[in-house]
Amino acid sequence: MIKIAVTGGAGSGKTSVCNRFKELSVKVISSDILAREAVAEGSTAYNKIVNYFGKKVLTEDGSLNRRMLRRIIINDNSAKEALESFIHPEITKLMHSHIIKAEKDENHIVMVEVPLLFELGIEGCFDIVIVVIADRKLRIKRLMDRDDVSREDAEALLNHQLPDEDKAARAEFVIKNDGSFARMIRSVDHLYKDLVKKYVKELESA
């Protein structure tokens, strides 16, 4: 089985790219789903987060208020590091268990959306890395629209992440997501054909 990581900075369009691969019948493991599983009520990460930040980060139903947490850590580096230390080990464990299940289910390709792939130093767990990049101004606008945050907060979030050029230099494939949605779809479709031709056929003939 070929293990592929899809990464990129906030607002680059990683999820849209992964959704298109999913439409092409690729097994995709969503980072958002992993993150939600990792902080499910009663989980190890959940309890550590509540103990550190207090009950103010909970919604009325007891689940984590992810938007509030995001706003807290944008301008508080120590809080950001603490949150990541609680969540990332759990997400990594879940990711590996999902990958093992995908292999047991005889998938030729499994794709995992990993926003902080290089920051976590886990790129070695994958055979191929795809980086999604986009113009910084466009990413800021996407974050402002998606997360309802100020321009300053969106810029602060991007400043905490590796620059696109650093990520692109360490990837096998790069998808530039600056244009229309249709253009992104064409880029993914083209890459999918290349992946199937080069890697899946090799697996089938092995």
TORPA-4810 file (N, C-alpha, C, O; in nm, 3 decimals):
<nodes>
NODE_1_0.084_-0.119_0.000_0.000_0.000_0.000_0.087_0.125_0.000_0.185_0.133_0.075_M
NODE_2_0.053_0.220_-0.084_0.124_0.348_-0.091_0.062_0.444_0.010_-0.058_0.470_0.008_I
NODE_3_0.146_0.497_0.099_0.099_0.591_0.201_0.137_0.733_0.159_0.255_0.764_0.139_K
NODE_4_0.036_0.819_0.145_0.057_0.955_0.097_0.011_1.055_0.202_-0.099_1.043_0.257_I
NODE_5_0.094_1.153_0.229_0.056_1.263_0.319_0.023_1.385_0.235_0.095_1.419_0.141_A
NODE_6_-0.086_1.451_0.269_-0.120_1.579_0.208_-0.106_1.686_0.315_-0.173_1.682_0.419_V
NODE_7_-0.018_1.782_0.290_0.006_1.886_0.390_0.004_2.022_0.323_-0.012_2.033_0.201_T
NODE_8_0.021_2.125_0.403_0.016_2.263_0.353_-0.026_2.355_0.465_-0.080_2.311_0.566_G
NODE_9_-0.001_2.482_0.447_-0.035_2.578_0.550_-0.185_2.600_0.563_-0.263_2.558_0.479_G
NODE_10_-0.222_2.666_0.672_-0.363_2.698_0.696_-0.418_2.781_0.581_-0.356_2.877_0.536_A
NODE_11_-0.536_2.743_0.534_-0.600_2.818_0.426_-0.550_2.784_0.288_-0.588_2.850_0.191_G
NODE_12_-0.465_2.682_0.275_-0.413_2.647_0.143_-0.514_2.567_0.060_-0.507_2.568_-0.063_S
NODE_13_-0.605_2.499_0.126_-0.705_2.420_0.054_-0.679_2.271_0.059_-0.720_2.198_-0.031_G
NODE_14_-0.610_2.224_0.164_-0.579_2.081_0.179_-0.705_1.995_0.178_-0.710_1.891_0.111_K
NODE_15_-0.805_2.039_0.251_-0.928_1.959_0.263_-0.999_1.948_0.129_-1.051_1.842_0.095_T
NODE_16_-1.002_2.056_0.053_-1.066_2.052_-0.079_-0.992_1.955_-0.171_-1.055_1.880_-0.246_S
NODE_17_-0.860_1.955_-0.165_-0.780_1.863_-0.244_-0.810_1.719_-0.202_-0.830_1.632_-0.288_V
NODE_18_-0.813_1.693_-0.073_-0.841_1.558_-0.023_-0.983_1.514_-0.060_-1.006_1.397_-0.092_C
NODE_19_-1.077_1.606_-0.056_-1.214_1.571_-0.093_-1.223_1.527_-0.239_-1.300_1.438_-0.272_N
NODE_20_-1.143_1.590_-0.324_-1.143_1.549_-0.465_-1.082_1.410_-0.481_-1.133_1.327_-0.557_R
NODE_21_-0.973_1.384_-0.409_-0.915_1.250_-0.413_-1.016_1.146_-0.363_-1.023_1.035_-0.416_F
NODE_22_-1.094_1.183_-0.263_-1.195_1.092_-0.211_-1.300_1.062_-0.318_-1.346_0.949_-0.330_K
NODE_23_-1.337_1.164_-0.395_-1.432_1.144_-0.505_-1.376_1.050_-0.613_-1.451_0.987_-0.687_E
NODE_24_-1.243_1.044_-0.619_-1.176_0.956_-0.715_-1.151_0.816_-0.655_-1.074_0.737_-0.710_L
NODE_25_-1.218_0.789_-0.543_-1.214_0.658_-0.475_-1.084_0.629_-0.401_-1.052_0.513_-0.376_S
NODE_26_-1.010_0.732_-0.367_-0.891_0.714_-0.284_-0.935_0.710_-0.137_-1.021_0.788_-0.096_V
NODE_27_-0.878_0.619_-0.060_-0.905_0.614_0.083_-0.835_0.732_0.150_-0.713_0.741_0.151_K
NODE_28_-0.915_0.823_0.207_-0.861_0.945_0.268_-0.892_0.945_0.417_-1.006_0.921_0.459_V
NODE_29_-0.790_0.971_0.496_-0.806_0.985_0.642_-0.800_1.134_0.674_-0.698_1.199_0.652_I
NODE_30_-0.908_1.186_0.725_-0.922_1.329_0.749_-0.856_1.371_0.879_-0.877_1.308_0.983_S
NODE_31_-0.777_1.478_0.874_-0.715_1.530_0.995_-0.820_1.584_1.092_-0.803_1.576_1.213_S
NODE_32_-0.928_1.638_1.038_-1.033_1.692_1.123_-1.101_1.582_1.202_-1.131_1.598_1.320_D
NODE_33_-1.125_1.469_1.135_-1.187_1.356_1.204_-1.094_1.302_1.311_-1.137_1.271_1.422_I
NODE_34_-0.964_1.290_1.278_-0.867_1.244_1.377_-0.861_1.338_1.497_-0.856_1.293_1.612_L
NODE_35_-0.863_1.468_1.469_-0.856_1.567_1.577_-0.978_1.558_1.667_-0.967_1.572_1.789_A
NODE_36_-1.094_1.535_1.608_-1.217_1.523_1.688_-1.216_1.396_1.771_-1.260_1.396_1.886_R
NODE_37_-1.166_1.288_1.714_-1.155_1.163_1.790_-1.058_1.180_1.906_-1.082_1.131_2.017_E
NODE_38_-0.948_1.250_1.880_-0.843_1.266_1.981_-0.892_1.343_2.103_-0.845_1.320_2.215_A
NODE_39_-0.986_1.437_2.082_-1.032_1.520_2.194_-1.176_1.490_2.231_-1.245_1.574_2.289_V
NODE_40_-1.222_1.369_2.199_-1.358_1.330_2.237_-1.373_1.338_2.389_-1.277_1.314_2.463_A
NODE_41_-1.492_1.370_2.434_-1.516_1.386_2.578_-1.472_1.262_2.655_-1.512_1.150_2.623_E
NODE_42_-1.391_1.284_2.757_-1.343_1.174_2.839_-1.209_1.117_2.795_-1.150_1.035_2.865_G
NODE_43_-1.161_1.159_2.677_-1.032_1.108_2.628_-0.917_1.168_2.708_-0.934_1.266_2.781_S
NODE_44_-0.798_1.108_2.692_-0.680_1.158_2.762_-0.652_1.304_2.727_-0.628_1.386_2.816_T
NODE_45_-0.654_1.336_2.597_-0.627_1.473_2.554_-0.733_1.569_2.606_-0.701_1.680_2.650_A
NODE_46_-0.858_1.528_2.601_-0.968_1.612_2.650_-0.945_1.649_2.796_-0.956_1.766_2.834_Y
NODE_47_-0.914_1.551_2.878_-0.896_1.577_3.021_-0.777_1.669_3.046_-0.783_1.756_3.133_N
NODE_48_-0.669_1.651_2.970_-0.552_1.738_2.986_-0.585_1.883_2.947_-0.541_1.977_3.012_K
NODE_49_-0.661_1.898_2.840_-0.698_2.032_2.793_-0.784_2.104_2.896_-0.761_2.221_2.926_I
NODE_50_-0.883_2.034_2.950_-0.973_2.096_3.049_-0.896_2.130_3.176_-0.919_2.235_3.236_V
NODE_51_-0.805_2.042_3.216_-0.726_2.070_3.336_-0.637_2.192_3.317_-0.614_2.268_3.411_N
NODE_52_-0.586_2.212_3.196_-0.495_2.323_3.169_-0.569_2.454_3.146_-0.533_2.557_3.205_Y
NODE_53_-0.672_2.452_3.061_-0.740_2.575_3.021_-0.862_2.607_3.107_-0.907_2.722_3.111_F
NODE_54_-0.916_2.508_3.175_-1.036_2.531_3.253_-1.163_2.505_3.173_-1.159_2.485_3.052_G
NODE_55_-1.275_2.504_3.244_-1.403_2.471_3.181_-1.454_2.580_3.086_-1.554_2.561_3.018_K
NODE_56_-1.385_2.692_3.083_-1.427_2.800_2.991_-1.411_2.759_2.845_-1.471_2.822_2.757_K
NODE_57_-1.332_2.654_2.817_-1.312_2.612_2.678_-1.412_2.503_2.638_-1.396_2.441_2.533_V
NODE_58_-1.514_2.480_2.720_-1.616_2.381_2.689_-1.744_2.450_2.642_-1.776_2.560_2.685_L
NODE_59_-1.816_2.382_2.553_-1.947_2.430_2.511_-2.050_2.381_2.613_-2.016_2.310_2.708_T
NODE_60_-2.175_2.418_2.592_-2.279_2.380_2.687_-2.298_2.229_2.696_-2.336_2.177_2.801_E
NODE_61_-2.271_2.158_2.586_-2.289_2.013_2.588_-2.166_1.937_2.638_-2.164_1.814_2.638_D
NODE_62_-2.062_2.011_2.680_-1.944_1.948_2.737_-1.831_1.921_2.638_-1.723_1.879_2.678_G
NODE_63_-1.856_1.945_2.510_-1.750_1.925_2.410_-1.658_2.047_2.408_-1.691_2.153_2.461_S
NODE_64_-1.542_2.031_2.345_-1.446_2.141_2.340_-1.493_2.249_2.244_-1.544_2.220_2.136_L
NODE_65_-1.475_2.373_2.284_-1.503_2.486_2.197_-1.377_2.513_2.115_-1.289_2.588_2.158_N
NODE_66_-1.370_2.451_1.999_-1.247_2.456_1.920_-1.217_2.598_1.871_-1.101_2.637_1.860_R
NODE_67_-1.321_2.674_1.842_-1.299_2.811_1.796_-1.236_2.895_1.907_-1.145_2.974_1.882_R
NODE_68_-1.284_2.878_2.029_-1.227_2.952_2.141_-1.082_2.912_2.164_-0.996_2.998_2.187_M
NODE_69_-1.054_2.782_2.157_-0.916_2.736_2.175_-0.825_2.794_2.068_-0.712_2.834_2.096_L
NODE_70_-0.875_2.798_1.944_-0.796_2.852_1.834_-0.761_2.999_1.861_-0.649_3.042_1.837_R
NODE_71_-0.857_3.073_1.910_-0.833_3.215_1.936_-0.737_3.234_2.053_-0.657_3.329_2.052_R
NODE_72_-0.743_3.147_2.152_-0.653_3.157_2.267_-0.507_3.137_2.226_-0.419_3.211_2.267_I
NODE_73_-0.484_3.034_2.142_-0.345_2.997_2.112_-0.281_3.083_2.004_-0.159_3.082_1.989_I
NODE_74_-0.362_3.156_1.927_-0.305_3.237_1.819_-0.200_3.334_1.871_-0.095_3.352_1.808_I
NODE_75_-0.228_3.397_1.984_-0.136_3.497_2.036_-0.072_3.457_2.169_-0.019_3.542_2.241_N
NODE_76_-0.077_3.329_2.201_-0.018_3.280_2.326_0.062_3.155_2.295_0.008_3.045_2.288_D
NODE_77_0.192_3.172_2.275_0.276_3.062_2.230_0.284_2.949_2.332_0.287_2.832_2.294_N
NODE_78_0.287_2.982_2.460_0.296_2.877_2.562_0.168_2.794_2.565_0.172_2.673_2.584_S
NODE_79_0.054_2.861_2.546_-0.073_2.788_2.541_-0.079_2.700_2.417_-0.131_2.589_2.420_A
NODE_80_-0.025_2.751_2.308_-0.021_2.674_2.182_0.062_2.549_2.199_0.022_2.440_2.158_K
NODE_81_0.180_2.564_2.260_0.268_2.448_2.279_0.205_2.345_2.372_0.219_2.225_2.352_E
NODE_82_0.136_2.393_2.474_0.070_2.301_2.568_-0.041_2.224_2.497_-0.050_2.102_2.511_A
NODE_83_-0.123_2.295_2.421_-0.233_2.229_2.350_-0.180_2.124_2.253_-0.233_2.013_2.246_L
NODE_84_-0.077_2.159_2.180_-0.018_2.065_2.083_0.040_1.943_2.153_0.031_1.831_2.101_E
NODE_85_0.100_1.962_2.270_0.158_1.849_2.343_0.050_1.753_2.392_0.077_1.634_2.411_S
NODE_86_-0.071_1.804_2.413_-0.182_1.719_2.455_-0.243_1.642_2.337_-0.277_1.524_2.348_F
NODE_87_-0.255_1.712_2.224_-0.331_1.657_2.112_-0.248_1.575_2.015_-0.289_1.466_1.974_I
NODE_88_-0.132_1.624_1.977_-0.056_1.561_1.868_-0.019_1.415_1.892_-0.030_1.335_1.799_H
NODE_89_0.024_1.376_2.013_0.054_1.233_2.033_-0.069_1.145_2.012_-0.057_1.035_1.959_P
NODE_90_-0.185_1.193_2.052_-0.307_1.115_2.036_-0.348_1.106_1.889_-0.392_1.001_1.842_E
NODE_91_-0.333_1.217_1.817_-0.366_1.216_1.674_-0.273_1.120_1.600_-0.318_1.047_1.511_I
NODE_92_-0.145_1.120_1.635_-0.049_1.031_1.569_-0.085_0.885_1.592_-0.077_0.804_1.500_T
NODE_93_-0.123_0.850_1.715_-0.166_0.713_1.744_-0.287_0.674_1.660_-0.290_0.566_1.601_K
NODE_94_-0.386_0.761_1.655_-0.506_0.734_1.578_-0.475_0.721_1.429_-0.530_0.635_1.360_L
NODE_95_-0.386_0.807_1.381_-0.349_0.804_1.240_-0.290_0.668_1.203_-0.326_0.609_1.101_M
NODE_96_-0.199_0.617_1.286_-0.137_0.488_1.258_-0.239_0.375_1.261_-0.233_0.283_1.179_H
NODE_97_-0.334_0.381_1.354_-0.435_0.275_1.361_-0.527_0.279_1.239_-0.568_0.174_1.190_S
NODE_98_-0.559_0.398_1.190_-0.642_0.411_1.069_-0.566_0.360_0.946_-0.625_0.296_0.859_H
NODE_99_-0.436_0.388_0.940_-0.355_0.341_0.828_-0.348_0.188_0.827_-0.360_0.125_0.721_I
NODE_100_-0.330_0.129_0.943_-0.326_-0.018_0.952_-0.457_-0.078_0.906_-0.458_-0.177_0.834_I
NODE_101_-0.568_-0.018_0.946_-0.700_-0.068_0.903_-0.716_-0.056_0.752_-0.770_-0.146_0.687_K
NODE_102_-0.668_0.056_0.696_-0.679_0.076_0.551_-0.601_-0.031_0.475_-0.644_-0.079_0.371_A
NODE_103_-0.486_-0.068_0.530_-0.406_-0.171_0.464_-0.475_-0.307_0.474_-0.474_-0.384_0.378_E
NODE_104_-0.535_-0.336_0.589_-0.608_-0.462_0.605_-0.727_-0.470_0.510_-0.767_-0.578_0.466_K
NODE_105_-0.783_-0.353_0.479_-0.897_-0.348_0.386_-0.852_-0.353_0.240_-0.934_-0.339_0.149_D
NODE_106_-0.721_-0.372_0.219_-0.662_-0.392_0.087_-0.674_-0.269_-0.005_-0.697_-0.282_-0.125_E
NODE_107_-0.659_-0.152_0.052_-0.651_-0.031_-0.028_-0.513_-0.020_-0.092_-0.412_-0.047_-0.027_N
NODE_108_-0.508_0.019_-0.219_-0.380_0.039_-0.286_-0.314_0.169_-0.242_-0.192_0.180_-0.232_H
NODE_109_-0.398_0.268_-0.215_-0.348_0.400_-0.173_-0.424_0.443_-0.048_-0.547_0.432_-0.043_I
NODE_110_-0.353_0.493_0.049_-0.418_0.560_0.162_-0.356_0.700_0.170_-0.235_0.717_0.166_V
NODE_111_-0.442_0.798_0.183_-0.400_0.937_0.187_-0.441_0.996_0.321_-0.555_0.980_0.365_M
NODE_112_-0.347_1.065_0.386_-0.375_1.125_0.516_-0.350_1.274_0.509_-0.243_1.319_0.467_V
NODE_113_-0.448_1.351_0.551_-0.432_1.497_0.560_-0.358_1.527_0.690_-0.411_1.502_0.799_E
NODE_114_-0.237_1.582_0.679_-0.154_1.609_0.797_-0.107_1.754_0.792_-0.003_1.781_0.732_V
NODE_115_-0.180_1.847_0.851_-0.144_1.988_0.841_-0.002_2.020_0.888_0.067_2.101_0.826_P
NODE_116_0.042_1.957_0.998_0.174_1.989_1.055_0.273_1.875_1.033_0.348_1.838_1.124_L
NODE_117_0.272_1.820_0.914_0.357_1.705_0.882_0.504_1.730_0.914_0.566_1.652_0.986_L
NODE_118_0.559_1.838_0.860_0.701_1.867_0.877_0.730_1.918_1.018_0.834_1.888_1.076_F
NODE_119_0.636_1.997_1.072_0.655_2.049_1.206_0.663_1.936_1.309_0.736_1.946_1.408_E
NODE_120_0.588_1.828_1.284_0.589_1.713_1.375_0.701_1.615_1.343_0.730_1.525_1.423_L
NODE_121_0.764_1.632_1.227_0.874_1.545_1.189_0.832_1.403_1.157_0.907_1.308_1.183_G
NODE_122_0.711_1.385_1.100_0.662_1.250_1.072_0.653_1.222_0.922_0.585_1.128_0.881_I
NODE_123_0.721_1.303_0.840_0.715_1.280_0.696_0.775_1.144_0.658_0.742_1.088_0.553_E
NODE_124_0.864_1.091_0.744_0.924_0.961_0.716_0.826_0.845_0.725_0.858_0.734_0.683_G
NODE_125_0.707_0.870_0.778_0.604_0.765_0.788_0.534_0.743_0.654_0.453_0.651_0.641_C
NODE_126_0.564_0.827_0.555_0.490_0.823_0.429_0.583_0.799_0.311_0.701_0.833_0.314_F
NODE_127_0.526_0.737_0.207_0.602_0.712_0.084_0.607_0.835_-0.005_0.706_0.857_-0.076_D
NODE_128_0.502_0.915_-0.001_0.490_1.032_-0.088_0.432_1.148_-0.007_0.344_1.128_0.077_I
NODE_129_0.483_1.267_-0.033_0.427_1.388_0.030_0.377_1.482_-0.078_0.450_1.515_-0.172_V
NODE_130_0.254_1.524_-0.064_0.195_1.625_-0.152_0.175_1.752_-0.070_0.114_1.749_0.037_I
NODE_131_0.227_1.863_-0.119_0.208_1.991_-0.051_0.112_2.078_-0.132_0.128_2.093_-0.253_V
NODE_132_0.014_2.134_-0.065_-0.079_2.227_-0.127_-0.037_2.367_-0.086_-0.025_2.398_0.032_V
NODE_133_-0.014_2.452_-0.186_0.030_2.589_-0.157_-0.068_2.689_-0.219_-0.143_2.656_-0.310_I
NODE_134_-0.065_2.811_-0.167_-0.150_2.919_-0.218_-0.089_3.052_-0.177_-0.012_3.060_-0.082_A
NODE_135_-0.125_3.156_-0.248_-0.077_3.290_-0.218_-0.115_3.329_-0.075_-0.226_3.302_-0.030_D
NODE_136_-0.023_3.391_-0.004_-0.045_3.424_0.136_-0.169_3.514_0.155_-0.248_3.492_0.247_R
NODE_137_-0.185_3.613_0.070_-0.301_3.702_0.084_-0.432_3.627_0.068_-0.529_3.653_0.138_K
NODE_138_-0.433_3.533_-0.025_-0.552_3.452_-0.046_-0.579_3.362_0.074_-0.694_3.345_0.115_L
NODE_139_-0.474_3.305_0.131_-0.490_3.221_0.249_-0.545_3.300_0.367_-0.629_3.251_0.442_R
NODE_140_-0.497_3.422_0.383_-0.546_3.508_0.492_-0.695_3.534_0.474_-0.772_3.527_0.570_I
NODE_141_-0.735_3.565_0.352_-0.878_3.589_0.325_-0.961_3.464_0.353_-1.069_3.473_0.412_K
NODE_142_-0.911_3.348_0.311_-0.983_3.223_0.336_-1.000_3.199_0.486_-1.107_3.159_0.531_R
NODE_143_-0.894_3.223_0.562_-0.901_3.202_0.707_-0.999_3.299_0.772_-1.074_3.261_0.862_L
NODE_144_-0.998_3.423_0.727_-1.090_3.523_0.782_-1.235_3.482_0.755_-1.322_3.496_0.842_M
NODE_145_-1.260_3.434_0.634_-1.396_3.393_0.598_-1.436_3.264_0.667_-1.549_3.251_0.716_D
NODE_146_-1.344_3.168_0.671_-1.376_3.035_0.725_-1.390_3.035_0.877_-1.484_2.977_0.931_R
NODE_147_-1.296_3.101_0.945_-1.290_3.093_1.091_-1.344_3.217_1.161_-1.347_3.223_1.284_D
NODE_148_-1.387_3.317_1.083_-1.440_3.441_1.140_-1.339_3.505_1.236_-1.372_3.539_1.350_D
NODE_149_-1.215_3.519_1.187_-1.110_3.582_1.267_-1.064_3.710_1.198_-1.091_3.733_1.080_V
NODE_150_-0.994_3.793_1.273_-0.944_3.919_1.218_-0.824_3.892_1.127_-0.766_3.783_1.130_S
NODE_151_-0.788_3.992_1.046_-0.671_3.979_0.961_-0.546_3.957_1.046_-0.460_3.877_1.011_R
NODE_152_-0.537_4.028_1.158_-0.420_4.015_1.244_-0.407_3.873_1.299_-0.297_3.818_1.306_E
NODE_153_-0.520_3.814_1.339_-0.516_3.678_1.393_-0.481_3.577_1.285_-0.408_3.481_1.310_D
NODE_154_-0.533_3.598_1.165_-0.502_3.508_1.053_-0.353_3.514_1.021_-0.290_3.411_0.998_A
NODE_155_-0.297_3.636_1.019_-0.155_3.651_0.992_-0.070_3.587_1.102_0.033_3.526_1.075_E
NODE_156_-0.115_3.602_1.227_-0.041_3.543_1.338_-0.037_3.392_1.327_0.065_3.329_1.356_A
NODE_157_-0.148_3.332_1.285_-0.153_3.188_1.267_-0.054_3.142_1.161_0.018_3.045_1.180_L
NODE_158_-0.051_3.213_1.048_0.041_3.176_0.940_0.186_3.195_0.982_0.274_3.121_0.937_L
NODE_159_0.212_3.293_1.065_0.349_3.320_1.109_0.406_3.206_1.194_0.528_3.193_1.206_N
NODE_160_0.318_3.125_1.252_0.363_3.011_1.333_0.398_2.890_1.249_0.453_2.793_1.301_H
NODE_161_0.367_2.893_1.118_0.384_2.776_1.033_0.502_2.794_0.937_0.543_2.905_0.906_Q
NODE_162_0.554_2.681_0.891_0.664_2.686_0.794_0.617_2.753_0.665_0.503_2.732_0.624_L
NODE_163_0.702_2.832_0.600_0.665_2.895_0.473_0.639_2.790_0.365_0.695_2.681_0.368_P
NODE_164_0.554_2.826_0.270_0.520_2.735_0.161_0.643_2.685_0.086_0.651_2.567_0.051_D
NODE_165_0.740_2.774_0.062_0.856_2.734_-0.017_0.938_2.626_0.053_0.998_2.541_-0.013_E
NODE_166_0.942_2.629_0.186_1.014_2.527_0.262_0.944_2.392_0.249_1.009_2.288_0.231_D
NODE_167_0.812_2.394_0.258_0.736_2.270_0.247_0.744_2.213_0.105_0.762_2.093_0.087_K
NODE_168_0.731_2.299_0.007_0.734_2.255_-0.132_0.867_2.189_-0.166_0.871_2.093_-0.243_A
NODE_169_0.976_2.241_-0.109_1.109_2.187_-0.137_1.127_2.046_-0.082_1.217_1.974_-0.125_A
NODE_170_1.042_2.007_0.012_1.055_1.876_0.077_0.949_1.776_0.030_0.936_1.668_0.088_R
NODE_171_0.874_1.812_-0.072_0.764_1.728_-0.119_0.794_1.665_-0.254_0.874_1.718_-0.332_A
NODE_172_0.728_1.552_-0.281_0.739_1.490_-0.414_0.651_1.561_-0.515_0.686_1.571_-0.633_E
NODE_173_0.536_1.611_-0.469_0.442_1.678_-0.559_0.389_1.805_-0.492_0.372_1.810_-0.370_F
NODE_174_0.362_1.906_-0.574_0.308_2.033_-0.525_0.183_2.067_-0.605_0.183_2.062_-0.728_V
NODE_175_0.076_2.101_-0.535_-0.046_2.149_-0.600_-0.064_2.295_-0.562_-0.075_2.329_-0.444_I
NODE_176_-0.065_2.382_-0.663_-0.086_2.525_-0.638_-0.235_2.555_-0.646_-0.298_2.532_-0.750_K
NODE_177_-0.289_2.606_-0.538_-0.434_2.625_-0.527_-0.468_2.775_-0.520_-0.536_2.821_-0.428_N
NODE_178_-0.420_2.849_-0.620_-0.446_2.993_-0.625_-0.562_3.029_-0.717_-0.617_3.139_-0.708_D
NODE_179_-0.599_2.937_-0.803_-0.699_2.969_-0.905_-0.839_2.928_-0.867_-0.877_2.927_-0.750_G
NODE_180_-0.916_2.896_-0.968_-1.056_2.858_-0.946_-1.065_2.717_-0.892_-0.969_2.641_-0.894_S
NODE_181_-1.184_2.684_-0.843_-1.209_2.549_-0.791_-1.191_2.447_-0.904_-1.136_2.339_-0.882_F
NODE_182_-1.238_2.482_-1.023_-1.227_2.391_-1.138_-1.081_2.364_-1.171_-1.045_2.253_-1.209_A
NODE_183_-0.996_2.465_-1.158_-0.854_2.447_-1.187_-0.790_2.353_-1.086_-0.706_2.270_-1.122_R
NODE_184_-0.830_2.365_-0.959_-0.778_2.275_-0.857_-0.819_2.131_-0.886_-0.739_2.039_-0.870_M
NODE_185_-0.943_2.113_-0.929_-0.993_1.979_-0.962_-0.910_1.918_-1.074_-0.873_1.800_-1.068_I
NODE_186_-0.879_1.998_-1.175_-0.798_1.947_-1.287_-0.659_1.907_-1.241_-0.604_1.806_-1.286_R
NODE_187_-0.601_1.986_-1.150_-0.467_1.955_-1.099_-0.467_1.823_-1.022_-0.376_1.742_-1.037_S
NODE_188_-0.570_1.803_-0.940_-0.580_1.679_-0.863_-0.602_1.560_-0.955_-0.540_1.455_-0.937_V
NODE_189_-0.689_1.576_-1.053_-0.718_1.466_-1.146_-0.592_1.424_-1.222_-0.566_1.306_-1.242_D
NODE_190_-0.514_1.523_-1.263_-0.390_1.494_-1.336_-0.292_1.420_-1.246_-0.230_1.323_-1.289_H
NODE_191_-0.278_1.465_-1.122_-0.187_1.400_-1.029_-0.234_1.259_-0.997_-0.152_1.168_-0.986_L
NODE_192_-0.363_1.240_-0.983_-0.419_1.108_-0.954_-0.382_1.009_-1.065_-0.342_0.896_-1.037_Y
NODE_193_-0.396_1.051_-1.188_-0.361_0.963_-1.301_-0.214_0.925_-1.296_-0.177_0.810_-1.321_K
NODE_194_-0.128_1.023_-1.263_0.015_0.995_-1.253_0.045_0.896_-1.141_0.127_0.806_-1.157_D
NODE_195_-0.023_0.912_-1.027_-0.001_0.824_-0.913_-0.043_0.681_-0.945_0.028_0.585_-0.914_L
NODE_196_-0.158_0.667_-1.007_-0.208_0.534_-1.043_-0.114_0.468_-1.143_-0.081_0.350_-1.132_V
NODE_197_-0.072_0.546_-1.241_0.015_0.491_-1.346_0.150_0.448_-1.290_0.201_0.342_-1.326_K
NODE_198_0.206_0.531_-1.203_0.342_0.504_-1.156_0.348_0.408_-1.039_0.436_0.322_-1.033_K
NODE_199_0.254_0.422_-0.943_0.267_0.348_-0.819_0.171_0.230_-0.806_0.212_0.121_-0.767_Y
NODE_200_0.045_0.250_-0.837_-0.052_0.143_-0.818_-0.023_0.027_-0.910_-0.033_-0.089_-0.869_V
NODE_201_0.011_0.054_-1.034_0.043_-0.054_-1.128_0.166_-0.132_-1.084_0.175_-0.253_-1.107_K
NODE_202_0.261_-0.063_-1.021_0.378_-0.132_-0.967_0.337_-0.227_-0.855_0.388_-0.339_-0.846_E
NODE_203_0.245_-0.184_-0.770_0.198_-0.268_-0.661_0.126_-0.392_-0.716_0.147_-0.503_-0.668_L
NODE_204_0.042_-0.371_-0.816_-0.036_-0.481_-0.871_0.051_-0.585_-0.938_0.017_-0.704_-0.942_E
NODE_205_0.165_-0.539_-0.992_0.253_-0.633_-1.063_0.359_-0.694_-0.972_0.435_-0.782_-1.013_S
NODE_206_0.365_-0.645_-0.848_0.469_-0.693_-0.755_0.440_-0.837_-0.710_0.516_-0.895_-0.632_A
</nodes>
